[in-house]
């Protein structure tokens, strides 16, 4: 019984390490999102860190339009990043998880 617990703990530690490594790797996964007319472009990592924003001069003339574009485009990019992030981390966590009753939240 005690051996089982030790094995489980090392498996959990391994899974945690894999999750950390995956998070590191997701920093290098870039998502490019543009407004439909390409006047605004954003690049964010799969960890939802904004890397760059490119704004067409035309948008700089119209503050409200620019704000709308930023909200829409950033939200689209964040949604994509979140999907990638959750899928990757869930895959790693599930793979490293021993079958412990009550740990279904990782699936």
QUIMO-V867566 format. One line per field, one symbol per residue. ss: DSSP state (H for helix, E for strand, C for the rest). A space follows every 10 residues. Layout:
ss=???
This chain:
ss=CHHHHHHHHH HHHHHHHHHH HHHHHHCCCE EEEECCCCCE EEEEECCCCE EEEEECHHHH CCHHHHHHHH HHHHHHHHHH HHHHHHHHHH HHHHHHCCCC CCCHHHC
